[in-house]
Amino acid sequence: MNTAPGRDLLERFAYDTTPTYLVFNARGEETLRVSTLPSIEAVQAAGGV
C-alpha cells in the first residue's frame, strides 16, 4: 500500500474501515446489523444467543 496505486485504493475505500456486526438466529436469518459492538442484551433480544 506504499505505492501510488495502493495509496489511491486506501483513499477510495477508507470509508469501509468500520466493522459491521451481524447476528443470526438458529434458522440462519440475519436479525441484527450494527456498526458498533452490540451489548449482550441487544444480541439476546435479536435472538442470537
PyMOL commands that set and color helices and strands:
alter all, ss='L'
color gray80, all
select helices_A, chain A and resi 4-12+14-17+40-45
alter helices_A, ss='H'
color red, helices_A
select strands_A, chain A and resi 21-24+30-34
alter strands_A, ss='S'
color yellow, strands_A
deselect
rebuild
show_as cartoon
